[in-house]
Amino acid sequence: MIEILVENPLLLLFVVASVGYLIGNVKIKGISLGVAAILFTGLVFGALDTRLSIPKVIFSLGLVLFVYSIGLSSGTAFFQSYKKNGLRDFFFILIMLIISGCIAFALALAFGFSAASITGIYAGSTTNTPALAGVLEFVQNSYEAGIADSISNDLVVGYSFSYPMGVLGGIIGILIMEQFLKIDYKAEKEALKKEYPIGEQLTSVTIKVKNDQATGIALRDLILEHNWNVVFGRVRKDKNTSLSNYDMELSLGDTIMVVGSEEEISCVEEVLGERCKNKLSHDRFKFDVRRIFVSNAKIVGRTLASLDIQKNYNAIITRIRRGDIEMLAHSGTVLELGDRIRFVARRSDLKSLAKFFGDSYAASSKVNLFSFGLGIGLGLLVGTIKLQFTDTFSFQLGNAGGPLIVGLFLGAVKRTGPVVWALPYSANITLQQIGLILLLASVGVSSGNTFIASLNSEAIFFILASGVISILTAIITLFVGYKLVKIPFSILLGIVSNQPAILDFALTRSDSSLPSFGYTMVFPIALIGKIIIAQILFVVMQSM
């Protein structure tokens, strides 16, 4: 069996992926490793035989697919977050990075690690391959060939032993702090739904107007006065049913459909009157309800207000479903491929609306290979740009940083003229999963080989040190960020997720997309910061 896997690296890849995925779904006391189990499965297979390997291009491909698709899906929220809390978040992340470097320095003094070993341990425990690559390049340019090779081997050995613990340590840190701080993910998700596009539990009710103070006032002014986050649908006045508009004024006895969360609807009910048992939604004689897919590329990336729906059709958009996320439709909502829009519209307009938005599930799920390939190409190009600070110190964003940063920008822009950069939601999730699986399987198998080849009595100290760095850094970041800086815990999960496997675990624990926003917020800063800190750590230790 081993011989077959040695001769067929693609077979090895999919065996590791399938077995790891199966193990990842096993829950023990409600906890599972998720996709992260693929990494540990890869380590086991890699340890079986040093000849087992997966082509390096598979690792690069998985990394690029993952970070680029994450960037596209999180671009808007990333820039909104920094616009709101830019300096606070930047300095918090920077200080946490410096603390992780200081922990590594203290461990080097305590255990007597060499400069190369502790730098490799630091890069592995923070799962930052570019940091390792930066120090390796620095060593090759600063030392004679024989000495450089010896130092490089120590760097790689330290990195190989610490990388798996870097992943496991982050997960352990999350589990410890969510229990210590008694985190209620559901409550936090509910509290943040207005700030982040994470979806809402929407419902609809019919309210009868019984409050004099709510009459004779335009709906627009009522919404602004009470800051309601709802959408109004059909209105019945004197047995005549029509669609609401912002200029409409309500009268006593009118009934109106309201769509929103239960909490928001209760606020509306308190002002307008009381709920009716008979819903206006049951009356579909003149107006009907229909869900329509957005598959027309010409309207993707545009706001609902720019489409002038009510000007051209007798229709109202009440809700938009994006993947598993359902959200209210507002004038500033930007459409994406694959969105499912819920209309309340005159029956005669439904066919025209379907044609305008496309309404093709197949078309809304396809990847535009031109924009997708061009975006990744731009990202890889940006990643090759070398920033030279001194004769011996330089760094590149590489295959991780370049595509991520370009993805963030393009995800925020969404379209440039006729070119739509955003991916359909379903396609984006699929590409993230594929990229993550390729990445974890490759890293696991390659680290397993080195793990066995370098196993000695010193290895246990490397593993312990990496565990201390990763767990302690995660605990300090989560505690300080949550208690002192007041960053939501779910966002902090993304900040401590320095590796895609940890991010996947964080997404599973929080049961929301909130950690993705923290991950994309920290990644560019962390990537550059860890490269610099690793080189400073090596130089300082080497000079002692």
Phi, psi and omega in degrees: 000317180299319181298321179297318180291325178296319183278344183232083182299328178292323175297317177302316180304311185282333174294313178299316182296314183290316179295316179298319180295321179296314179296322182296338180273353179283126181254134175239113185056040177082003183247134176226157180281339182066215182294339179302336180298336178298322178299312183288328174295319177299321178299317180297313180295319179296328180285340181294324183202128182293348179279343180290128180204157175241133181310139183298333181295334177294319177299312181297317180298314179298317180298313182295314180299318183293305186291326181292315180292324175298316180299315180299318184283341186245002185304312182299310181295326180300309183287328175295321181295313181290332176294326183275315186230037189307300184295318180302310183293320182298310183290326177298312180298317181298315180296320179296323177295317180295320179298318179297323177293322179293323177297317178297319180297317180296321179292325178298319179291322183289319185261352180072031178292149174287166180301318181293316183297312183291328178291320176295320178297318180297314181297321180288318182291336174261008179045047183244093180296320178302327178296317177297315181299321180296318179290320178301317179295319178300317181295315181297328181273348188248345184231160176294159189308309183296314180293318180299319180294319180295315179296319180298320178298318179297322178298313183293320179297312178301319179295316185296319180287328186271337185301309179301322179289333176298321178288309182296323181297319178298319179295317179298317179300319178296313181297321180295312187284330178292331176281317182296319182270357179053059184282133174252095184299322182296316180294321180293320177299319179295320182290333185260002187295336179281333183270333184232144180284073184249004176092160182222157173274095188265148174214175179224142178222162174253127182244135177264132182283119181228002183253118181303325185291345180265358182267157178069015179239132180299143179305323180304314183290325176296317180296315181293320182295319185258359179054048180283136173254071182221169173236132178266138182250240182288150177229136176246122177236119178051047177070006176255126181259133177216177177265142182290158171213165187295336181273352184293140175249134182274153176235162178301135179093346177293150172241141185218139177278135179233130179245130179172189175286160181301322181296315181291320180297323178298323178294320178294317180300321181297328182274319187274314185169248182213161181285150177254146176288323180272116183275144175295337181295340179285342181267104181242028181293314182255320182245141180232168181246139179207144173262132183233133178282141173271108179230000178275109185299337183292337181255356179291137181087001178257153178280158179298324181298325183288347182274345180051050183300310184290340177284323185261340182221155173271078189207156175226136173267121182260318183221157174229130178251121180239102188066236178267000184264128176246131183221157178289150178270123177237166184300328182270001180296129181262129184280147176231157177301135178092352175300142174250113186263134177259118181256147159246114188215158173298137185308320184291344181265347186299318181295318179293322178296318179298320180291321182295317183272348178103302177054041176240115180295320180297313181294326182284351181256354183280148176266129174284100187295334178294305182291324180294312179294321179294319180296315178295320178300316177298319179297316179295325178294315177299324180294337181275348182292123182261126176260113185260113180268317176224182179298331185245356184238116178210163175206158177235151176290331175070193183288345178269307185289317182301301179299326180294312182295317177296319178300320179298314180295313181291326177295327178283322180288319179072317178208151174232102185061235180278351184272118178264118183274327184295144177267152169303145184306312183296319180293321180297314179298318180297316181293322176300315181295315180298313180299317181295318180296314179298317182296309185291320179297318181295312180297318181299310182295316182293322179289328178297320178301308182293326181302311182288319183296331185253009184295122176206185185294337181281344186299323182298326179289325176297315182294317180297316181297317180294324177296318179297315181298310185290315182291314183294320178297317179296315182296313180297316181297315181293319182290308181296315181297320184279315186275320186260313183275344177065039173272134179306140184299321181297324176290321179298328178303320178291326180293323179274356180275080183278008179213142182308326180295322178292320178299317179298320177297319180295320178298321179292317182294318184278343182054040177201173179270006184303318179302332179300324180292320176293321181297312181289333179290320186271332192302309181299318180293315182295321181300310180290316183299317181291326176298315181292314182297320180299318180289322177296317179301315180296313182297316181295314181293324181292332182275351183273000000 
